[in-house]
Amino acid sequence: MALHMMPWHKMTWRKIVSCCIAILAMSVFSVPSKAASDKTEIAQNFPTQTVKIVTPIGAGSAVDGLARVIAYKLQEIWKQSVIVENRPGMPGTASVAKSTPDGYTLMMMSNGHVVGGLINKNLSFDPITDFQGVIKLASVPLVLVTTPTLPPNTLQDLITLARAKPGQLNYGSAGLASTSFLSAELFKKITKTNFVQIPYTGGTDALMSVQRGDSHIYFLALNLTIEQVKSGMLKAIAIATSQRSPALPDVPTFAEAGLPDYQYDAWFGAMAPANTPVPVLNKINADIARVLRMPDVIERLHAQGFELTSSTPDEFNDLMKSDEKLYRELLKDTKVGSP
């Protein structure tokens, strides 16, 4: 926009004021445009230094394994170091929430992340508002399994038995906010049954408890279920997928077994601190989506039991908010967590 001006001594005061206002308006409206341009340029050049992916769950976990596969491939794409840092527990999550929102500190987490504020009112961060979703990467199908000596062989027979013996059957869990806890509590709510939680210090101990018969039922990841069922160590009742799994073709879906309302998405995703620039988020999102389309990544993660997905940052944010609402109601019903 060109501003043609006559000499000052020939202008009236009204014209002088009008020219000053026009110049001021031009300078004001040019600032956001330059800022947006700078952010876009930063995103195009991202990253220019080491990127850290924090996993607030221990080494060897599904989250850790997923993070390492993604980090290795991003390192190849970005030509920069991408390190995975295991910082188990809430301190690890808090460190990401308080980090600089520039894309250089990310977090890999499961859907258990959204319930942190519901079970612990003293958190130094908010699991929803202090984070920005980057991308939902994968889900792991869950299978409802029972100890082999429990009589029911079908879902309806199991529900009938549980209703006839309220409080006498139990389920194993890896603790509060774990997938095995949330999936079982949702099952209880939908079926109006009263399975008692038997909490353990981790998934391995919880799995062993149902193998021994100390726990009656358990919600187990599909990849861990296959050999257990084939060897007779566990009995599979239903799988939480839309279609039967080729790995367990004789196991019905919950819908086929008469419980279509039971849907549980055990998802995994990448997150960043709140206020991370949108162009940077979109760059990371696109590059991770590119990794998830690589044939060797698909083969490796499928072998680990993951079903690969994808999302935009906004879609992932919406998922976290809807899950938080679902689990808030669920935990209120179970009398667990913050009011």
Secondary structure, 3 states (H helix, E strand, C coil): CCCCCCCHHHCCHHHHHHHHHHHHHHHHHHHHHHHHHHHHHHHHHCCCCCEEEEECCCCCCHHHHHHHHHHHHHHHHHCCCEEEEECCCHHHHHHHHCCCCCCCEEEEEEHHHHHHHHHCCCCCCCCCCCEEEEEEEEECCEEEEECCCCCCCCHHHHHHHHHHCCCCCEEEECCCCCHHHHHHHHHHHHHCCCCEEEECCCHHHHHHHHHHCCCCEEEEEHHHHHHHHHCCCCEEEEECCCCCCCCCCCCCECCCCCCCCCCCCCEEEEEEECCCCHHHHHHHHHHHHHHHCCHHHHHHHHHCCCEECCCCHHHHHHHHHHHHHHHHHHHHHCCCCCC
